[in-house]
Structure formats: C-alpha cells, structure tokens
C-alpha cells in the first residue's frame, strides 16, 4: 500500500491536460463533435478558431458558449482552392500560429444505389470526396507547412467506423473516410521528422444532428443495440479522445486510428 501511494502521487505519472497558450483550429465547429471539441479546448485554456462553412448562426452560438478567450470565427469552403488558402492566411494574420488542427468538417448524403440516378451519384460523390477527403488533405498540407516552420504541431482527423464496416447507402462517405485513414497514416510518416504528429479517431454512431434522422427513425433501436451499452456515443466522448491525443506525451501514438464506438464494431 505504501508503494502504491508513492507511485500514485509521483509527479512522473500524473497526467494534466492543459492547452494554455495553444491555438486550435476546429473545422466544422458549429455543431456536434466539432462544437464539443471547441468547447473542451477553450475550457482547457486554448485559443479556439471556430470554423464553419454555411451555418453562421450555429457557429456564433458555439463561439458565444466558449470559456473566455481570444477566440474567433472563420468561414470557408474546404472544397474551394482559393478559400483554403484564405483560411490559412487568415489564421496566421489573426493568431500568428496554430498548434493543433482538428479536421472534423464532413458531409454525409445518402444515395441508395437502386434509387439513385447517375447524375445524382456523380454529384454527391464529388461533393463528398471534395470536402471529406480532398479538402481535409489540402488544409492539412497548408497548415502542416506552417507547423513545420514553427517547429511542430498536431493534426487530428475525425474519421468514422463506416470506413471499416462499409456504408451501403452512403458509399461516398465511407470511401472518403477510408481514404482519410490512409491519408492520416501517410502524413504521420511524412511529418514525424518535423515534430508534427498526426492522429485519427474513428467514431461509430454519435448523437449529432447528422445522425438524428437515423437514430430517431425505425432503425434507431437496432443501431443503439449494436453496442453493449445500448446507446450511441455522445459528442463529448469523442471530444475527450481528441483532447487526449492533442495533449503532450502522446507523440509516439502518431499514425494511430482510435475507435470510439462502444464495442459496437470491433476489429483486429
């Protein structure tokens, strides 16, 4: 018992998560996982940049709810070449640095194969890949260049268990997230020598506006029963894992993909 107390109180094993003097950019922060992540970072002392594309009203609500700090809104379309460059330039003009990038912004559109025309398929596929995968990759490229100049940083990508189990009615979404997993691992290898570390979290179903039609529909009970908890994740549960990966001391986890699905989908 004496040894236990000694180690329990040792400064070497106490883990304190603080983001004082850190600047964090969270994409898609107007609601859901992005909002929960922005909220937790601000509460832990970080300066948060709340990114949004269209939903300014909700983004303003997110900003207003944050713990006091020099936070600000940032609007931009991740599928637009010019706006991606503008996002990066604006961050450096207003903040002068970025320590952590959370790539959360994504779109999910159902396209049941038997009921979808080729024109619809083509449009949804391109939009989804452009935002979820290409946009994230391009923004990560631009931000990582700045991180290299500054001596380091962290990038956390928000993927999905759909990358592993398949998305039969949203194939573009599943493919975009599978590509994001590979991209994150490639970036982790490329950027580690520059002290920029890259992580991916892969949530299952989460209580967000995006998933509410399914969770509140006929398949809701079946989805919840997939986990032994009998429920889906809460946004804050995903945000906590993002915070952990963004904290000091997790550098050797770079390249990881962390499942957050309440044992609803297990892989080896």
RAZI-V335488 format. One record per residue. N is the residue number from 1. OMEGA is omega in whole degrees, 0 to 359 (NA if undefined). Layout:
n->{N,N}
omega->{OMEGA,OMEGA}
//
This chain:
n->{1,2,3,4,5,6,7,8,9,10,11,12,13,14,15,16,17,18,19,20,21,22,23,24,25,26,27,28,29,30,31,32,33,34,35,36,37,38,39,40,41,42,43,44,45,46,47,48,49,50,51,52,53,54,55,56,57,58,59,60,61,62,63,64,65,66,67,68,69,70,71,72,73,74,75,76,77,78,79,80,81,82,83,84,85,86,87,88,89,90,91,92,93,94,95,96,97,98,99,100,101,102,103,104,105,106,107,108,109,110,111,112,113,114,115,116,117,118,119,120,121,122,123,124,125,126,127,128,129,130,131,132,133,134,135,136,137,138,139,140,141,142,143,144,145,146,147,148,149,150,151,152,153,154,155,156,157,158,159,160,161,162,163,164,165,166,167,168,169,170,171,172,173,174,175,176,177,178,179,180,181,182,183,184,185,186,187,188,189,190,191,192,193,194,195,196,197,198,199,200,201,202,203,204,205,206,207,208,209,210,211,212,213,214,215,216,217,218,219,220,221,222,223,224,225,226,227,228,229,230,231,232,233,234,235,236,237,238,239,240,241,242,243,244,245,246,247,248,249,250,251,252,253,254,255,256,257,258,259,260,261,262,263,264,265,266,267,268}
omega->{179,180,180,181,181,182,181,184,180,179,182,183,177,182,178,181,178,179,175,179,176,176,185,173,178,178,182,188,184,182,173,183,180,179,180,180,178,180,183,178,180,180,180,172,183,167,188,173,185,180,174,177,184,191,182,181,180,178,178,176,177,181,182,183,185,173,184,180,182,182,175,179,177,181,177,178,184,179,183,183,182,181,176,179,180,178,182,180,181,179,183,176,185,186,179,181,168,182,185,174,175,180,184,185,180,174,182,181,178,175,179,190,185,185,187,176,179,179,178,179,183,182,182,180,182,179,184,180,182,180,190,184,184,180,178,180,182,179,179,177,183,182,182,176,179,179,178,179,183,178,176,180,180,178,177,178,177,180,183,173,176,177,183,186,180,179,188,178,176,188,180,179,180,180,180,181,175,176,179,177,180,179,180,180,177,179,179,179,184,190,182,179,181,180,171,189,189,182,177,171,183,179,166,178,181,179,179,178,181,184,185,178,178,184,180,182,183,182,184,182,180,179,180,182,178,179,176,174,181,180,173,183,171,180,182,179,175,180,180,179,176,179,180,181,181,185,179,174,181,185,183,174,183,183,184,170,186,178,176,186,176,180,176,176,183,179,180,NA}
//
